[in-house]
Amino acid sequence: MPGERGDGRLWDAAERRATRERLRVDMRRRSSLGPRQTSALDGLVHALKPDSMSRSYPERQLLDYDLGTARFPPSAVVAVGEPEGATQMTWQVSGMGIFVHNAMWGSVREAAQLWAAQREAGASRPCVVAWLGYHPPGPWGALTGRTALRGGARLARHLEGWFEYRDRHGAPPPHTALEAHSYGTVVAACALQILQRREPPLSLDALVVSGAVGLPRDLAEDPDALGLREDQVYFALAETDYLSRAGFWLSRRRPWKRVTRLDVHADEQRNLAGAVGHNTSRHRPDSGLFGRGHGYRDVGTASLHRIARATAGLPLD
């Protein structure tokens, strides 16, 4: 499964070529795979095709993937943009119900939308990683921290591998950020806590959480365990995000306190829409009532506008 190795090999060009060749081999045996594996494989291939989304987005890099087993679902890591020489590196982590076999293309598209927003904000050479490297929980599982601990450990290994890769090549460190949504915010917090326990500790430059479902008690009581100051942690929450509030109360987690709040309301001056509800992407004008409004990561929103700046280390306005 992605995240089991932390030595940074998956970033090497030769390793990436080997991963793409493995994908071609799996495509040739597609007819022998189960339904979930087939869906995951098709989603990966579709997300990597240049014409599967806007041509203005850069080439997608398949860093690692696993088609899973009967017990464990598929997982994958895809970079939008070129990691080598990146000036801004952002890891995007989603929440419950977001799997490779049902949301791979959409997850990569959201990473590409963030990449484009960072470029528009003035980022020089951004790279955004769509990280689907853990087994997201269902509604009841999201109320506990077990999945977040396992997912956070895998995310921490991938982040550590990224730092090792950059150090090995002597490249200047890019501005590195985590952008997480819903239960992914708990996974991201656990990963940062694990990185702080390394010797020496590893710290990121920014963490942006949207639709957060609370912090584990130990982290809420010791915010320094994240390795970030208040002005490096950004918090976005829509007024109508009732699912986030329900997850917070039912799980009995603690609130995020030392944070910089992001305004996600509509901004008429900039012609930006406000975020509605809990989803990251929801704007579908032709889908009737349920397509009304925008999610946190939708193009043309105040939330994406500010998330892009926060993750890229640029002024919010």
Phi and psi in degrees as a GROMACS rama.xvg file:
@    title "Ramachandran Plot"
@    xaxis  label "Phi"
@    yaxis  label "Psi"
@TYPE xy
-54.8427  140.387  PRO-2
100.508  -8.10384  GLY-3
-79.5789  -14.857  GLU-4
-118.863  137.075  ARG-5
-120.199  20.5736  GLY-6
-92.1375  2.60911  ASP-7
81.8784  6.71823  GLY-8
-63.2506  -31.8513  ARG-9
-65.1657  -13.7143  LEU-10
-84.7627  -19.1393  TRP-11
-65.6739  145.15  ASP-12
-60.5093  -40.2666  ALA-13
-65.1118  -39.2412  ALA-14
-66.4921  -37.9628  GLU-15
-66.2978  -37.7376  ARG-16
-64.5035  -39.9277  ARG-17
-65.1256  -36.521  ALA-18
-67.1104  -41.3958  THR-19
-65.5451  -36.3728  ARG-20
-66.5776  -38.5732  GLU-21
-61.9984  -36.5896  ARG-22
-63.4734  -40.9334  LEU-23
-65.2583  -38.2878  ARG-24
-64.1284  -42.637  VAL-25
-65.1503  -34.0989  ASP-26
-65.1935  -34.2374  MET-27
-70.4936  -23.1452  ARG-28
-106.006  21.3295  ARG-29
-55.8222  -38.7655  ARG-30
-65.6358  -17.2556  SER-31
-95.5387  -0.745444  SER-32
-90.3908  159.797  LEU-33
-76.8829  170.25  GLY-34
-58.1312  -43.7357  PRO-35
-67.6247  -40.8843  ARG-36
-66.2927  -39.1901  GLN-37
-62.8304  -43.9173  THR-38
-63.0498  -40.3625  SER-39
-64.5188  -44.3494  ALA-40
-63.0761  -45.41  LEU-41
-63.3734  -39.7318  ASP-42
-64.263  -40.3307  GLY-43
-63.1734  -49.5857  LEU-44
-60.2658  -43.7374  VAL-45
-63.9997  -41.3879  HIS-46
-65.8641  -27.5873  ALA-47
-85.9271  -15.2083  LEU-48
-68.9252  133.144  LYS-49
-59.3556  -33.598  PRO-50
-95.8082  12.5769  ASP-51
-83.1739  -12.0042  SER-52
-150.951  -174.223  MET-53
-50.8768  134.371  SER-54
-67.5931  -13.4238  ARG-55
-75.1547  -14.4384  SER-56
-81.3004  148.761  TYR-57
-76.9118  175.332  PRO-58
-62.0686  141.481  GLU-59
-93.2168  138.148  ARG-60
-110.323  118.217  GLN-61
-80.7381  111.975  LEU-62
-90.7815  -37.859  LEU-63
-168.612  155.335  ASP-64
-162.344  161.148  TYR-65
-145.705  129.416  ASP-66
-79.7479  -1.93254  LEU-67
79.1706  -172.774  GLY-68
-135.622  -174.255  THR-69
-62.9084  -27.6799  ALA-70
-95.0722  -39.0142  ARG-71
-109.803  134.109  PHE-72
-75.1481  163.959  PRO-73
-61.492  158.124  PRO-74
-142.485  159.242  SER-75
-162.387  156.184  ALA-76
-134.704  119.02  VAL-77
-128.209  131.728  VAL-78
-102.319  135.116  ALA-79
-100.688  113.321  VAL-80
101.732  176.725  GLY-81
-97.6706  118.398  GLU-82
-63.1639  -37.7619  PRO-83
-66.4583  126.25  GLU-84
78.3696  8.96626  GLY-85
-64.5956  138.482  ALA-86
-92.3985  -24.8201  THR-87
-133.853  128.721  GLN-88
-122.712  120.115  MET-89
-121.618  133.456  THR-90
-104.416  126.439  TRP-91
-109.169  121.823  GLN-92
-121.426  127.472  VAL-93
-103.701  176.844  SER-94
-106.904  -148.727  GLY-95
-63.9006  142.962  MET-96
81.0984  -1.66023  GLY-97
-96.4118  101.89  ILE-98
-116.36  163  PHE-99
-62.287  -39.362  VAL-100
-78.6571  -8.10623  HIS-101
-129.233  -5.60595  ASN-102
-149.82  24.4442  ALA-103
-65.4171  -51.5835  MET-104
-61.2223  -44.9141  TRP-105
-62.854  -37.8973  GLY-106
-66.0568  -42.1619  SER-107
-67.7093  -37.4703  VAL-108
-62.7041  -40.781  ARG-109
-63.0305  -38.1666  GLU-110
-63.9425  -39.7041  ALA-111
-67.0248  -36.9335  ALA-112
-65.4016  -38.0087  GLN-113
-67.172  -41.823  LEU-114
-55.6885  -47.2208  TRP-115
-65.0469  -39.3792  ALA-116
-67.8903  -35.5065  ALA-117
-66.1778  -42.0318  GLN-118
-61.3975  -43.8206  ARG-119
-62.2541  -32.7088  GLU-120
-76.0981  -15.2411  ALA-121
118.568  4.27317  GLY-122
-64.5771  137.451  ALA-123
-75.7161  -62.2377  SER-124
-134.864  73.4709  ARG-125
-75.2035  159.009  PRO-126
-142.814  131.641  CYS-127
-121.382  128.36  VAL-128
-101.736  120.379  VAL-129
-83.0993  106.249  ALA-130
-103.308  103.533  TRP-131
-114.233  59.7075  LEU-132
-103.933  13.9613  GLY-133
-137.706  170.19  TYR-134
-93.3509  95.8849  HIS-135
-66.0992  146.17  PRO-136
-82.9478  169.224  PRO-137
-86.4173  -173.779  GLY-138
-56.5523  -43.7342  PRO-139
-74.8061  -37.8192  TRP-140
-64.059  -27.1909  GLY-141
-69.1608  -12.8168  ALA-142
-83.223  -9.86609  LEU-143
-111.93  172.278  THR-144
-105.841  1.60822  GLY-145
-61.358  -47.1962  ARG-146
-64.0719  -37.8106  THR-147
-64.9062  -36.3319  ALA-148
-65.343  -44.7899  LEU-149
-67.0933  -46.0665  ARG-150
-65.1085  -38.8324  GLY-151
-63.5599  -36.588  GLY-152
-64.6926  -41.1298  ALA-153
-68.0178  -41.771  ARG-154
-63.5893  -40.5525  LEU-155
-61.5812  -39.5557  ALA-156
-64.9944  -39.2876  ARG-157
-67.8207  -41.0688  HIS-158
-63.9334  -41.8294  LEU-159
-63.0076  -40.2995  GLU-160
-61.9883  -36.5612  GLY-161
-64.0649  -45.0351  TRP-162
-63.6708  -40.1921  PHE-163
-62.1353  -42.4005  GLU-164
-61.5314  -46.6558  TYR-165
-65.0751  -40.4052  ARG-166
-64.8418  -38.6537  ASP-167
-64.2436  -33.2462  ARG-168
-93.7181  -1.06323  HIS-169
66.6211  21.8443  GLY-170
-82.7008  149.023  ALA-171
-63.2129  138.534  PRO-172
-67.2135  129.399  PRO-173
-78.665  166.105  PRO-174
-69.4633  116.981  HIS-175
-112.952  129.042  THR-176
-137.594  157.82  ALA-177
-112.623  133.398  LEU-178
-123.114  112.835  GLU-179
-127.978  150.718  ALA-180
-129.426  143.164  HIS-181
55.6857  -128.306  SER-182
-64.8887  -22.184  TYR-183
-61.4348  -22.3818  GLY-184
-68.9372  -32.7448  THR-185
-71.3889  -40.8261  VAL-186
-59.8703  -45.7979  VAL-187
-63.2649  -41.8018  ALA-188
-63.4833  -41.7241  ALA-189
-63.6636  -39.4484  CYS-190
-62.7403  -43.3548  ALA-191
-64.5178  -38.5213  LEU-192
-62.3538  -41.6257  GLN-193
-65.1355  -41.2993  ILE-194
-64.543  -31.6741  LEU-195
-70.4202  -19.726  GLN-196
-86.772  -7.43478  ARG-197
-67.455  162.489  ARG-198
-123.577  105.795  GLU-199
-77.6003  163.735  PRO-200
-62.7004  147.775  PRO-201
-110.202  130.503  LEU-202
-124.803  144.57  SER-203
-93.9301  175.577  LEU-204
-95.3161  -24.0742  ASP-205
-160.306  151.217  ALA-206
-132.755  127.284  LEU-207
-119.204  123.828  VAL-208
-118.658  138.348  VAL-209
-130.651  143.474  SER-210
56.9781  36.1738  GLY-211
-64.4304  148.909  ALA-212
-114.176  32.5931  VAL-213
93.7848  164.724  GLY-214
-107.292  143.249  LEU-215
-56.2048  149.152  PRO-216
-55.268  -44.0668  ARG-217
-65.4625  -34.4776  ASP-218
-74.7478  -38.1788  LEU-219
-63.6211  -34.5192  ALA-220
-82.5162  -14.3483  GLU-221
-139.975  71.0378  ASP-222
-61.2053  -20.9951  PRO-223
-64.6376  -17.4612  ASP-224
-65.6492  -16.1763  ALA-225
-80.7695  -17.7551  LEU-226
74.9724  21.1987  GLY-227
-131.61  145.14  LEU-228
-81.1432  169.22  ARG-229
-58.91  -36.8804  GLU-230
-80.5091  4.31128  ASP-231
-109.896  -4.29184  GLN-232
-114.04  120.712  VAL-233
-114.327  138.086  TYR-234
-126.38  120.518  PHE-235
-119.901  128.581  ALA-236
-148.558  121.333  LEU-237
-76.1289  148.126  ALA-238
-59.8772  -32.0048  GLU-239
-97.102  16.338  THR-240
-84.5268  75.5228  ASP-241
-73.8861  -27.8295  TYR-242
-66.2185  -38.8675  LEU-243
-61.4346  -45.5298  SER-244
-65.3991  -39.3755  ARG-245
-64.2301  -43.2851  ALA-246
-62.0379  -36.9942  GLY-247
-65.144  -48.3399  PHE-248
-71.2247  -41.9661  TRP-249
-69.5017  -33.6939  LEU-250
-79.7126  -16.8814  SER-251
61.5667  29.0955  ARG-252
-76.9149  173.784  ARG-253
-98.0648  155.089  ARG-254
-73.932  153.938  PRO-255
-76.2435  124.676  TRP-256
-113.01  -53.7407  LYS-257
-84.2989  79.9486  ARG-258
-140.019  160.904  VAL-259
-102.749  118.029  THR-260
-79.6459  136.962  ARG-261
-98.2136  130.957  LEU-262
-78.0083  117.455  ASP-263
-109.423  11.5128  VAL-264
-72.7915  161.57  HIS-265
-59.2234  141.094  ALA-266
-121.613  95.9205  ASP-267
-65.6676  -32.9105  GLU-268
-62.3157  -37.704  GLN-269
-97.0963  1.08832  ARG-270
59.3894  46.8228  ASN-271
-114.379  136.462  LEU-272
-82.4277  157.914  ALA-273
-89.5873  157.86  GLY-274
-80.7692  141.52  ALA-275
-127.604  133.188  VAL-276
71.3943  -156.326  GLY-277
-104.773  -23.0096  HIS-278
-69.5424  158.262  ASN-279
-83.0699  -35.9494  THR-280
-132.817  124.255  SER-281
-147.834  -6.48893  ARG-282
-78.6986  105.489  HIS-283
-134.797  91.0495  ARG-284
-56.4642  -27.5405  PRO-285
-93.6913  6.3264  ASP-286
-101.926  12.8373  SER-287
78.8938  -149.534  GLY-288
-55.4655  -42.3703  LEU-289
-77.2122  -6.76529  PHE-290
-97.3827  0.00744885  GLY-291
-75.1127  146.02  ARG-292
87.2359  175.803  GLY-293
-128.853  149.977  HIS-294
-90.6578  175.572  GLY-295
-60.3325  -33.9949  TYR-296
-105.407  10.1819  ARG-297
-70.5297  145.259  ASP-298
-63.324  141.492  VAL-299
84.1553  16.6743  GLY-300
-108.401  152.76  THR-301
-64.238  -31.3585  ALA-302
-66.1468  -49.1171  SER-303
-64.3371  -38.5161  LEU-304
-53.5425  -46.0598  HIS-305
-85.9471  -32.1351  ARG-306
-61.0788  -41.2174  ILE-307
-61.089  -42.6245  ALA-308
-71.0219  -39.9081  ARG-309
-64.9005  -43.8981  ALA-310
-70.9244  -26.7456  THR-311
-90.2683  -3.12728  ALA-312
74.5715  31.1297  GLY-313
-112.512  158.323  LEU-314
-55.1652  142.75  PRO-315
-66.6303  -32.0253  LEU-316
